[in-house]
């Protein structure tokens, strides 16, 4: 009798939604818009004038997967540091400009990959658009028009009473139209708000009103937990409609944490190849093992793996066998032992004390085989229940 493999067949991953059609711009070597992959950004927290510290943080962000980095430029000393930072950074650098239009020109001259301008708080910004557009065009520098609820132009606040979606969108489109008058369209737009509901509606309206690439962000999202939830909800709602070309998760946390959250959001939506994914149950009265401890130990043991491996760690016999069978590698635990599944088939049963050791050993074998087969790099995917 022929054995029938129980593994779940590989199903091609379909995009969560058709991407919104937009222009494509180049932020250094990173394509933005026009169907290019959604990129993850963050921002340094160092004083930009401290070149060594800023480059060190950029290196840390690069290692965490950040693709584009923004640096603040509130002073002349910061502006003077931009050329060195832009030249030595491993990823494209965007200069973040507020209040002083002269720093826009300094950033363009310094060779920054793009410049973010906040029209709501740059003095006489509209009067300088012609000069800015010409300088940016001469140097091939994209401009991000970054509208923020907290610094909206006073004229719009008077018109709408507060930072409504309509006010944010009107501000962004007005500034874009000024650049268009000077035949400059190398533009990316953001309309950020701290309320995900307002932010989602603003981007929805903006997406219907222009074809510029859009940078998503919930501004001042809050501490790590709250900010992660707000960003995930907002980005999920927009990306599931095909809206969004770059993202930045704004957290009151180290910048590398922003990048990790951003990457995980994209992976969860199928917009980036999944890496290490741990699927685990929340535990319940049926569990006969310490699922929390087991999941933590498996995750720690697989840290740094560079293939898209999915591992399932399950704590009971109800959902355990099914979930473990669907993963690349998994365990269904109970009665002091665990059944080890590889590609849907049970290969052995081990004592509870050997579960972690066995999973790591089998994961290494799978990773080696996947690398030999040319499977794309990425963190493994682990399922724990």
C-alpha positions in Angstrom: 0.0 0.0 0.0 1.4 3.4 -1.0 1.9 5.9 1.8 0.1 9.2 1.2 2.0 12.3 2.3 0.0 14.3 4.7 1.8 17.6 4.2 -0.2 20.6 3.0 0.4 21.3 -0.7 2.3 24.5 -1.5 -0.1 27.2 -2.6 1.2 30.3 -4.5 0.9 33.4 -2.3 -1.5 35.9 -3.8 -1.1 39.6 -3.2 -3.5 40.8 -0.5 -4.7 43.4 -3.0 -3.8 45.0 -6.3 -1.3 47.7 -5.7 -2.5 51.3 -6.3 -1.1 52.6 -9.6 1.4 55.3 -8.8 4.4 57.1 -10.2 7.8 55.6 -9.5 10.6 57.7 -7.9 14.1 56.7 -7.0 15.3 57.4 -3.4 19.0 56.6 -4.1 19.0 52.9 -5.3 15.6 52.2 -3.7 12.6 52.4 -6.1 9.5 53.8 -4.5 6.0 53.5 -6.1 5.2 52.2 -9.5 4.8 48.7 -8.3 8.1 48.5 -6.4 8.1 46.6 -3.1 6.9 48.5 -0.1 10.0 49.7 1.7 10.7 50.2 5.4 12.0 53.4 6.8 13.1 54.8 10.2 14.7 57.9 11.6 17.8 58.4 13.6 17.5 59.8 17.2 21.1 61.1 17.4 22.1 64.7 16.8 22.9 64.7 13.1 25.9 67.0 13.8 27.4 64.1 15.7 28.5 62.3 12.5 30.0 59.3 14.3 27.0 58.5 16.4 24.6 59.1 13.5 26.5 56.8 11.2 26.7 54.1 14.0 22.9 54.3 14.4 22.4 54.1 10.6 24.6 51.0 10.6 22.4 49.4 13.3 19.3 50.3 11.4 20.7 48.8 8.2 21.5 45.6 10.0 17.9 45.4 11.3 16.6 45.6 7.7 15.9 49.4 7.4 16.0 50.4 3.7 15.8 54.2 3.9 16.8 56.4 6.9 15.7 60.0 7.7 17.9 62.4 9.7 16.9 65.6 11.4 18.4 68.9 10.3 17.3 71.7 12.7 20.7 73.6 12.8 23.5 74.7 10.6 25.8 72.2 12.2 23.4 69.4 11.2 23.3 70.7 7.7 27.1 70.8 7.5 27.2 67.1 8.5 24.8 65.9 5.8 27.4 65.5 3.0 29.5 63.1 5.0 26.6 61.2 6.4 25.0 60.8 2.9 28.3 59.7 1.4 29.1 57.1 4.1 25.7 55.7 4.9 25.0 52.2 3.6 21.3 53.1 2.8 19.7 56.2 1.3 19.5 59.3 3.6 16.6 61.6 3.6 17.1 65.0 5.3 14.1 66.1 7.4 13.6 69.9 7.1 11.4 72.1 9.3 11.3 75.9 9.8 14.3 77.0 7.7 14.1 76.8 3.9 17.9 77.3 3.6 18.4 73.8 4.9 16.4 72.4 2.0 19.0 73.7 -0.4 21.8 72.5 1.9 20.5 69.0 1.9 20.1 68.9 -1.9 23.7 70.2 -2.3 24.9 67.7 0.2 23.8 64.8 -2.0 20.9 63.5 0.2 18.9 60.8 -1.6 15.7 62.9 -0.9 14.5 65.8 1.2 11.4 65.8 3.4 9.7 69.2 3.8 6.9 70.1 6.2 5.0 73.0 4.4 3.1 73.8 7.6 6.1 75.1 9.5 8.7 76.2 6.9 8.7 80.0 6.8 7.4 81.4 3.5 7.7 77.9 2.0 5.2 78.5 -0.9 7.3 81.5 -2.0 10.4 79.3 -2.3 8.9 76.4 -4.2 10.2 77.6 -7.6 13.8 77.7 -6.3 13.4 74.4 -4.5 12.0 72.6 -7.5 14.8 73.9 -9.7 17.5 72.8 -7.3 15.9 69.4 -6.8 15.5 68.9 -10.5 19.2 69.9 -11.2 20.4 67.3 -8.6 17.8 64.6 -9.3 16.6 64.8 -5.7 13.0 63.7 -4.9 11.0 65.8 -2.5 8.7 64.3 0.1 5.8 66.6 1.1 5.2 65.6 4.7 2.0 67.0 6.1 1.5 66.4 9.9 -1.6 67.0 11.9 0.4 68.7 14.7 1.9 71.3 12.4 -0.8 71.9 9.9 -0.9 75.3 8.2 -2.9 77.8 10.3 -5.0 78.8 7.3 -6.3 75.2 7.0 -6.9 74.9 10.7 -9.0 78.0 10.6 -10.9 76.6 7.6 -11.6 73.1 9.0 -11.4 73.8 12.7 -8.9 70.9 13.3 -6.7 68.5 11.4 -9.4 66.6 9.5 -8.6 64.2 6.7 -9.8 66.8 4.3 -7.5 69.4 5.7 -4.5 67.1 5.5 -5.2 66.1 1.9 -5.9 69.7 0.8 -2.5 70.8 2.3 -0.7 68.0 0.5 -2.3 68.5 -2.9 -1.9 72.3 -2.7 1.8 72.0 -2.1 2.2 69.3 -4.9 0.4 71.6 -7.3 2.9 74.4 -6.6 5.7 72.0 -7.6 3.7 70.9 -10.6 3.6 74.5 -11.8 7.3 74.3 -12.2 7.2 70.9 -13.9 8.5 69.0 -10.9 6.8 65.7 -10.1 9.5 63.7 -8.4 7.4 63.7 -5.3 6.3 61.4 -2.5 3.5 62.4 -0.1 2.6 61.7 3.5 -0.4 62.9 5.6 0.2 61.7 9.1 -2.1 61.8 12.1 -1.9 60.2 15.6 -5.4 58.8 15.2 -5.4 55.8 12.9 -9.0 56.4 11.9 -8.3 59.9 10.7 -5.0 58.8 9.1 -6.6 56.0 7.2 -9.3 58.2 5.8 -6.8 60.9 4.8 -4.7 58.4 2.9 -7.8 56.9 1.2 -8.8 60.3 0.0 -5.3 61.2 -1.1 -4.9 57.9 -3.0 -8.0 58.7 -5.0 -6.8 62.3 -5.8 -3.3 61.8 -7.1 -0.9 59.2 -8.5 2.1 60.1 -6.3 3.7 57.4 -4.2 2.6 57.5 -0.6 4.6 57.2 2.6 2.5 55.7 5.4 2.8 56.7 9.1 0.8 57.1 12.2 2.7 60.1 13.8 3.4 60.1 17.5 2.0 56.6 17.7 3.2 56.2 21.3 5.1 53.6 23.4 6.1 50.3 21.8 3.0 48.3 22.5 0.4 51.0 21.8 2.3 52.3 18.8 2.7 48.9 17.3 -1.0 48.2 17.6 -2.0 51.6 16.1 0.5 51.2 13.2 -0.4 47.6 12.4 -4.1 48.5 12.3 -3.6 51.6 10.1 -1.1 50.0 7.8 -3.1 46.8 7.5 -6.2 48.8 6.6 -4.4 50.7 3.8 -2.0 48.1 2.5 -4.9 45.7 2.2 -6.4 48.2 -0.3 -3.2 48.4 -2.2 -2.4 51.9 -0.7 1.1 52.6 0.5 4.6 52.5 -1.0 6.9 53.1 2.0 6.2 52.8 5.8 7.6 54.1 9.0 6.4 52.8 12.4 6.8 55.8 14.8 7.5 54.4 18.3 8.8 55.8 21.5 11.4 53.1 21.3 14.8 52.6 19.7 14.6 53.0 15.9 15.6 49.4 15.2 12.4 48.3 17.0 10.4 50.4 14.5 12.1 48.5 11.7 11.4 45.1 13.2 7.7 46.0 13.6 7.5 47.4 10.1 9.1 44.3 8.6 6.8 42.0 10.5 3.7 44.0 9.3 4.7 43.5 5.7 5.5 39.9 6.2 2.1 39.3 7.9 0.4 40.8 4.9 2.4 38.8 2.4 4.1 41.9 1.0 7.5 40.6 1.9 8.9 37.1 2.0 8.3 35.7 5.5 11.3 34.9 7.6 11.3 33.2 11.0 7.6 32.8 11.9 6.6 31.2 15.1 3.1 29.9 15.3 2.2 29.0 18.8 -1.0 28.6 20.8 -1.9 31.0 23.6 -2.0 27.9 25.9 -5.1 26.7 27.7 -6.3 24.2 30.3 -5.7 21.4 27.7 -2.0 22.1 27.4 0.2 19.5 29.0 3.5 21.4 28.5 4.7 24.9 29.3 4.0 26.3 25.8 5.4 29.8 26.7 8.8 28.4 27.8 8.9 26.0 24.8 8.1 28.8 22.3 10.7 31.1 23.8 13.4 28.5 23.7 12.7 27.4 20.2 12.7 31.1 19.0 16.0 31.7 20.8 17.5 28.6 19.3 16.6 29.5 15.7 17.5 33.2 15.9 19.6 34.3 13.0 18.5 31.6 10.6 18.4 33.0 7.0 15.8 30.8 5.3 11.9 31.1 5.3 11.3 28.2 7.6 8.0 27.7 9.4 8.1 25.8 12.7 5.0 24.9 14.7 5.2 24.3 18.5 1.9 23.0 19.8 0.8 22.3 23.4 -2.1 19.9 23.1 -3.7 17.2 21.0 -6.7 19.2 19.8 -5.1 21.6 17.3 -1.5 20.4 17.8 -1.2 17.7 15.1 -3.0 19.7 12.5 -0.9 22.9 13.0 2.3 20.9 13.3 1.5 19.0 10.1 0.9 22.3 8.1 4.3 23.7 9.1 7.7 22.9 7.6 8.7 21.6 11.1 6.5 21.2 14.1 5.8 19.4 17.4 2.5 18.3 18.9 3.0 17.8 22.6 1.2 15.9 25.4 1.7 13.2 28.1 5.3 14.2 28.6 6.4 13.7 25.0 6.2 15.3 21.6 5.6 14.1 18.1 8.0 15.8 15.7 6.6 16.6 12.2 8.7 17.4 9.2 6.9 18.4 6.0 3.6 17.0 7.3 4.8 13.6 8.4 5.7 12.3 11.9 9.4 11.4 11.9 9.9 10.6 15.6 8.5 10.9 19.1 10.8 12.3 21.8 10.5 13.0 25.6 9.5 16.5 26.5 13.0 17.3 27.7 14.3 16.6 24.1 11.7 18.7 22.2 13.7 21.9 21.8 16.9 20.1 21.1 15.3 18.0 18.4 13.4 20.9 16.8 16.6 22.9 16.5 18.5 19.9 15.0 15.8 19.2 12.5 15.5 23.0 11.6 19.3 23.1 10.8 18.9 20.1 8.5 15.9 21.8 6.7 17.7 25.1 6.5 20.8 23.5 4.9 18.6 21.6 2.4 16.7 24.8 1.5 19.9 26.7 1.0 21.2 23.9 -1.3 17.9 24.1 -3.2 18.3 27.9 -3.7 15.3 28.9 -1.5 15.3 32.7 -1.1 16.9 34.0 2.1 14.8 35.3 4.9 14.2 34.5 8.5 12.6 31.1 9.2 9.0 30.8 10.0 8.1 29.1 13.2 4.6 28.1 14.4 4.2 27.5 18.1 0.9 26.6 19.7 
